[in-house]
Amino acid sequence: MTQPPSQPPHPTSSGRRDAGALAAGSLVGGVLAYVFFVLVIRALGAAPAAPVAVLWAWWGFAGAALTFPVQHWITRTAASAGGEAAVRGGLPRVVLAVGVVSVAAGGLAWVARDRLFGPDGGAFAVLVLGVAMGSGLLGLLRGVLSGRRRFGAVASSIVAENGVRCVVAAVLMFSGIDTPLYYGLALLAGYVVAALWPGAVSLRGAGTAVATRSLGFVSGAAVGQSFAQAALTGGPVLLAAIGGAPSEVTALFAGLALFRAPYTLALGVVSALTGRLTHLVEQRRWTSLARLRRALLVITLLTAALGAVFGAWVGPATMELVFGDGVRLAAGETALIAAGTVVGMANLVLTLGLLARDRAGAMAACWAVAIPAGALTHVVLEGEALTTTCWTFVVVEVVALILLLLLEARSDHSRRSRAQDFVGGKEDRRAERQVTSGHDPDLGCGQTEQDPFHG
């Protein structure tokens, strides 16, 4: 007879250590990711590195479209009454979906191989398929480890993935090898870290084995995150597709990579944040959620403005300092990238909130509107292809921010109305009075509203 999974422990110093480990692992892993690409550019030069830059952009895209949804579906299911038995029941459908997406991505890359990757386009198209399958594998690894609350191992996997890539790239560079394809293979080598945790692919029988709607959650989150990542990292691909110079493609990727560092850090700690947001939603703490939403909007507006100034001031020189001479964007272009990335950070937080509310499909619909808005901007604007691509990025992120904020607010209003209709509003009014007086009925007397995010 199987036993349901144990309930997660209450917030403790152990929980704070877990969050700290995830943040540290994401920081080190993010730095190593940039070190890898710096090694690639230093070894090959800006123009020859363009095929690796496009493959690297696809790596980030596949991480959002495949690793992210698979990881969060497994984590959420494993923590429910269904347990890992339910994960095991739904996993074959998820694996099949990942396989279909991988083959489709490889096929599309093969069709556009010459424009995207140049002379070695055929081999790079195979690497596109491998990156997609590896991203799904990492989703399985990190999802199972997170479901078992082994956050230290999750952090280690993030570091090890990019650490392997840096080691391979460094060996290639110091060996005098200047063939882009080998550096593409170095990127693929990062997925071998899954072998360090073989127990993660051996799912336990704990739980009721009542499967959740695996494909519904994964597909909704995958589509939404695919659109989000297309906006965040797809600029170099778009620029290459419309005929941008290889040096411009590399410079745009380098600029996006440089200013995306905080976003990369945040991706590593989302497991803990998702749990806290889910707690607030399930406890019907509408006031707390509304305050978080307002605070997020204010912080985003202020930080985006400061980021634009900072990006224009130090961005071009920093790019050359980090990536080498000739790899730089104009001040206006770095300002746009910095501001747009800040808005992208806010959109990530809103995405987590909507997943906690089980609104993955509606979240994807918001991005389905924002992407065409950016495409329209690209058509309407006139000027250099590089500058127009930067403006397209900003427009997509801003439109998505507005739509996601409205969706979240509307979702909470609808849930709140239904709850008040069901219980006559008494419970919510009591909670509002206690929150106003500095007490929260869901956490206990004397605890503050920030407590769910501690630990």
C-alpha positions in Angstrom: 0.0 0.0 0.0 1.5 3.3 -1.1 1.8 6.2 1.3 1.0 9.8 0.4 4.0 12.1 0.2 4.9 13.9 3.3 3.7 17.5 3.7 6.4 20.1 3.2 7.9 21.3 6.5 7.1 24.7 8.0 9.4 27.6 7.1 12.6 27.1 9.1 16.3 28.0 8.9 16.6 24.9 6.7 14.2 26.5 4.2 16.2 29.7 4.2 19.4 27.6 3.5 17.6 26.0 0.6 16.6 29.3 -0.9 20.2 30.6 -0.4 21.6 27.5 -2.1 19.3 28.0 -5.1 20.3 31.7 -5.4 24.0 30.9 -5.0 23.8 28.1 -7.5 21.9 30.2 -10.0 24.4 33.1 -9.6 27.5 30.8 -10.1 25.8 29.0 -13.0 24.8 32.2 -14.6 28.4 33.5 -14.4 29.7 30.3 -15.8 27.2 30.6 -18.7 28.6 34.0 -19.6 32.2 32.7 -19.1 31.4 30.0 -21.7 30.2 32.5 -24.3 33.2 34.8 -23.6 35.5 31.8 -24.2 33.7 31.1 -27.5 34.0 34.7 -28.7 37.6 35.0 -27.6 38.5 31.8 -29.4 36.5 32.3 -32.6 36.0 36.1 -33.0 32.7 38.0 -33.2 31.7 37.0 -36.8 32.7 33.3 -36.7 30.9 32.9 -33.4 27.5 33.8 -34.8 26.3 30.1 -35.3 27.2 29.3 -31.7 25.4 32.5 -30.6 22.2 31.4 -32.4 22.5 27.9 -30.8 23.0 29.5 -27.4 19.9 31.6 -27.9 18.0 28.4 -28.7 19.4 26.9 -25.5 17.8 29.6 -23.4 14.6 29.2 -25.4 14.5 25.5 -24.8 15.2 25.9 -21.1 12.1 28.1 -20.8 9.9 26.0 -23.2 10.9 22.6 -22.0 13.0 22.6 -18.7 10.8 25.1 -16.9 7.3 23.5 -17.5 8.5 19.9 -17.1 10.3 20.9 -13.8 7.3 22.7 -12.4 4.8 20.1 -13.4 6.9 17.4 -11.6 7.5 19.5 -8.5 3.8 20.4 -8.2 2.6 16.9 -8.8 5.1 15.2 -6.5 4.1 17.6 -3.7 0.4 16.7 -4.1 -1.4 13.6 -2.9 -0.7 11.9 -6.2 3.0 12.0 -5.4 5.8 10.5 -7.6 3.4 7.7 -8.6 1.3 10.3 -10.4 4.4 11.7 -12.0 5.3 8.2 -13.2 1.8 7.8 -14.7 1.9 11.1 -16.6 5.5 11.1 -17.6 5.2 9.0 -20.8 2.9 11.6 -22.4 5.3 14.4 -21.3 8.3 12.6 -22.7 6.5 12.0 -26.0 5.6 15.7 -26.2 9.2 16.7 -25.6 10.3 14.3 -28.3 7.9 15.7 -30.8 9.0 19.3 -30.0 12.6 18.3 -30.3 12.2 16.7 -33.7 10.1 19.6 -35.0 12.8 22.1 -33.8 15.5 20.1 -35.5 13.5 19.9 -38.7 12.9 23.7 -38.8 16.6 24.3 -38.1 17.5 22.0 -41.0 15.2 23.9 -43.4 16.8 27.3 -42.4 20.3 25.8 -41.7 22.2 28.0 -44.2 20.7 31.3 -43.1 20.9 30.5 -39.4 24.2 28.7 -39.1 26.2 29.0 -42.4 28.4 26.3 -43.8 28.0 23.8 -40.9 24.2 24.3 -40.8 23.3 20.7 -41.1 25.4 19.7 -38.1 24.1 22.6 -36.1 20.5 21.5 -36.9 21.3 18.2 -35.2 22.6 20.1 -32.2 19.3 22.0 -32.1 17.5 18.7 -31.6 20.0 17.6 -29.0 19.6 20.8 -27.0 15.9 20.3 -26.9 16.1 16.8 -25.7 18.7 17.7 -23.1 16.5 20.5 -21.8 13.7 18.1 -21.3 16.0 15.8 -19.4 17.2 18.6 -17.1 13.5 19.4 -16.4 13.0 15.8 -15.3 16.2 16.0 -13.1 15.4 19.3 -11.4 11.7 18.6 -11.0 12.3 15.3 -9.2 15.1 16.8 -7.0 12.8 19.8 -6.2 9.9 17.5 -5.4 12.1 15.7 -3.0 13.2 19.1 -1.6 16.8 18.5 -2.5 17.4 22.1 -3.4 21.1 21.8 -2.8 21.3 19.2 -5.5 19.2 21.4 -7.8 21.7 24.3 -7.3 24.6 21.9 -7.9 23.1 20.7 -11.2 22.8 24.3 -12.4 26.5 25.0 -11.6 27.7 21.7 -13.0 25.8 22.1 -16.3 27.6 25.3 -17.3 30.8 24.3 -15.5 31.2 21.3 -17.9 30.7 23.6 -20.9 33.4 26.0 -19.7 35.9 23.2 -19.1 35.3 21.8 -22.6 35.4 25.3 -24.2 38.6 26.1 -22.4 40.3 22.9 -23.6 39.3 23.7 -27.1 40.5 27.3 -27.0 43.9 26.4 -25.4 44.3 23.6 -28.0 44.0 26.2 -30.8 40.8 24.7 -32.2 38.8 27.4 -34.0 35.9 25.4 -35.6 32.5 26.7 -34.4 30.9 23.2 -34.5 33.2 22.0 -31.7 32.0 24.8 -29.5 28.4 23.9 -30.3 29.2 20.4 -29.1 30.7 21.9 -26.0 27.3 23.4 -25.3 25.6 20.1 -25.7 28.1 18.5 -23.3 26.5 20.3 -20.4 23.6 17.8 -20.3 25.9 14.9 -19.2 25.5 16.3 -15.6 22.2 14.4 -15.5 24.3 11.2 -15.0 25.5 12.6 -11.6 22.0 12.0 -10.1 20.8 8.6 -11.5 18.2 8.3 -8.8 16.3 11.2 -10.2 15.1 9.1 -13.1 14.0 6.3 -10.8 10.6 7.6 -9.6 9.2 6.2 -6.3 5.8 4.6 -5.9 4.7 7.0 -3.1 1.3 8.7 -3.6 -2.2 7.9 -4.8 -1.1 7.7 -8.4 -4.0 10.0 -9.4 -2.4 11.9 -12.2 -2.9 15.6 -12.7 -3.5 17.0 -16.2 0.1 16.7 -17.2 -0.2 17.8 -20.8 -2.5 20.6 -20.0 -0.2 22.2 -17.4 3.0 21.5 -19.3 1.7 22.6 -22.7 0.2 25.8 -21.3 3.3 26.7 -19.4 5.5 25.7 -22.4 3.6 27.8 -24.9 3.6 30.8 -22.6 7.3 30.5 -21.7 8.2 29.9 -25.3 6.7 33.2 -26.2 8.3 34.9 -23.2 11.7 33.4 -24.1 11.3 34.3 -27.8 10.9 37.9 -26.7 13.8 37.7 -24.3 16.4 35.8 -26.3 15.0 35.6 -29.9 16.5 39.0 -31.0 19.7 37.5 -32.5 17.6 34.8 -34.4 15.3 37.5 -35.8 18.2 39.7 -36.7 20.0 36.8 -38.5 16.8 35.8 -40.3 16.3 39.3 -41.7 19.8 39.5 -43.0 21.7 41.3 -40.1 25.5 41.2 -40.3 27.1 38.3 -38.3 28.9 40.8 -36.1 25.6 42.5 -35.3 24.0 39.2 -34.4 26.9 38.4 -32.0 26.8 41.9 -30.5 23.0 41.7 -29.9 23.3 38.3 -28.3 26.2 39.6 -26.1 24.1 42.6 -25.0 21.1 40.5 -24.2 23.3 38.0 -22.3 25.0 40.7 -20.2 21.8 42.5 -19.1 19.9 39.2 -18.6 22.0 38.2 -15.6 19.4 39.0 -13.0 16.7 37.1 -15.0 19.0 34.1 -15.1 19.5 34.3 -11.4 15.8 34.5 -10.8 15.1 31.4 -12.8 17.0 29.3 -10.3 14.9 30.3 -7.3 11.5 30.1 -8.8 10.7 26.8 -7.1 10.6 28.4 -3.7 8.7 31.5 -5.0 6.0 29.4 -6.7 5.3 27.6 -3.4 4.9 30.9 -1.5 2.6 32.3 -4.2 0.6 29.1 -4.2 0.2 29.4 -0.5 -1.2 33.0 -0.8 -3.7 31.9 -3.5 -4.9 28.9 -1.7 -5.4 30.9 1.6 -7.4 33.5 -0.4 -5.2 36.4 0.8 -6.4 38.8 -1.8 -5.1 41.9 0.0 -1.6 40.5 0.2 -1.7 39.5 -3.5 -2.9 42.9 -4.5 -0.2 44.6 -2.5 2.5 42.4 -4.1 1.1 43.3 -7.6 1.1 47.0 -6.9 4.6 46.9 -5.5 5.9 44.9 -8.4 4.5 47.5 -10.9 6.1 50.4 -9.0 9.4 48.7 -8.7 9.4 47.7 -12.3 8.8 51.2 -13.6 11.5 52.7 -11.4 14.0 50.0 -12.1 13.4 50.1 -15.8 14.0 53.8 -15.9 17.2 53.5 -13.9 18.2 50.5 -16.0 17.9 52.4 -19.2 20.1 55.2 -17.9 22.7 52.8 -16.6 22.6 50.7 -19.8 23.2 53.7 -22.0 26.0 55.0 -19.7 28.1 51.9 -19.1 26.7 49.3 -21.5 28.8 49.7 -24.6 32.1 49.9 -22.8 31.2 47.0 -20.5 30.4 44.8 -23.5 33.8 45.4 -25.1 35.5 44.8 -21.7 33.7 41.5 -21.2 33.4 40.1 -24.7 36.4 41.8 -26.5 37.0 44.6 -28.9 34.4 45.2 -31.6 31.6 43.4 -29.6 29.5 46.4 -28.7 26.1 48.1 -29.2 25.2 51.8 -29.4 24.2 53.5 -26.2 20.5 53.8 -27.3 20.4 50.1 -28.0 21.9 49.1 -24.7 19.4 51.4 -22.9 16.5 49.6 -24.7 17.9 46.1 -23.8 18.4 47.1 -20.2 14.9 48.5 -19.7 13.2 45.6 -21.6 15.1 43.0 -19.5 13.8 44.6 -16.3 10.2 44.4 -17.6 11.0 40.8 -18.5 11.9 40.1 -14.9 8.5 41.4 -13.8 6.8 39.2 -16.4 8.6 36.2 -14.9 7.1 36.9 -11.5 3.7 37.4 -13.0 4.0 34.1 -14.8 4.8 32.3 -11.6 1.7 33.9 -10.0 -0.5 32.8 -12.8 0.9 29.3 -12.7 0.1 29.3 -9.0 -3.5 30.3 -9.9 -3.6 27.4 -12.5 -4.0 30.0 -15.4 -1.2 28.6 -17.7 -3.5 28.7 -20.8 -4.6 32.3 -20.2 -1.0 33.3 -19.5 0.0 31.9 -22.9 -2.8 33.9 -24.5 -1.3 37.1 -23.2 2.0 36.4 -24.9 0.1 35.4 -28.0 -1.2 38.9 -28.2 2.1 40.6 -27.1 4.3 38.9 -29.8 2.1 40.1 -32.8 2.2 43.6 -31.2 6.0 43.4 -31.4 5.9 42.1 -34.9 3.7 45.1 -35.9 6.2 47.4 -34.4 9.0 45.8 -36.4 7.0 46.4 -39.6 6.0 49.9 -38.8 9.3 51.2 -37.6 11.9 52.3 -40.1 15.6 52.4 -39.6 18.5 50.1 -39.0 17.6 46.4 -38.5 19.5 46.2 -35.2 17.8 49.2 -33.6 14.4 48.1 -34.8 14.9 44.7 -33.3 15.7 46.2 -29.9 12.5 48.3 -30.0 10.5 45.2 -30.9 11.9 43.5 -27.8 10.8 46.4 -25.6 7.3 46.6 -27.0 6.6 42.9 -26.6 7.7 43.0 -22.9 5.6 46.1 -22.1 2.5 44.8 -23.8 2.9 41.4 -22.0 3.4 43.2 -18.7 0.1 45.1 -19.1 -1.9 42.0 -20.1 -0.4 39.8 -17.4 -1.2 42.4 -14.7 -4.7 42.7 -15.9 -5.2 38.9 -16.1 -3.8 38.4 -12.6 -6.0 41.1 -11.1 -9.1 39.8 -12.9 -8.4 36.2 -11.8 -8.2 37.3 -8.2 -11.3 39.4 -8.4 -13.2 36.4 -9.9 -12.0 34.0 -7.2 -12.7 36.5 -4.5 -16.3 37.0 -5.8 -16.9 33.3 -5.9 -15.5 32.8 -2.4 -17.7 35.6 -1.0 -20.8 34.2 -2.7 -20.0 30.8 -1.2 -19.4 31.9 2.4 -21.2 35.2 2.4 -18.1 37.1 2.6 -17.7 36.7 6.3 -14.4 35.0 6.3 -12.8 37.4 3.8 -14.0 40.4 5.7 -12.6 39.1 8.9 -9.3 38.5 7.2 -9.3 42.0 5.8 -9.9 43.5 9.2 -7.1 41.4 10.8 -4.6 42.2 8.0 -5.4 45.9 8.3 -4.7 45.7 12.0 -1.3 44.0 11.4 -2.5 40.4 12.0 -3.0 37.7 9.4 -5.5 34.8 10.1 -3.7 32.5 7.7 -0.3 32.8 9.3 -1.3 33.4 12.9 -1.5 36.4 15.2 1.5 38.7 15.2 3.0 37.5 11.9 3.5 39.9 9.1 2.5 39.5 5.5 6.0 39.0 4.4 6.4 35.8 6.4 5.3 33.4 3.7 8.4 34.5 1.7 10.8 33.8 4.5 12.4 30.5 4.6 
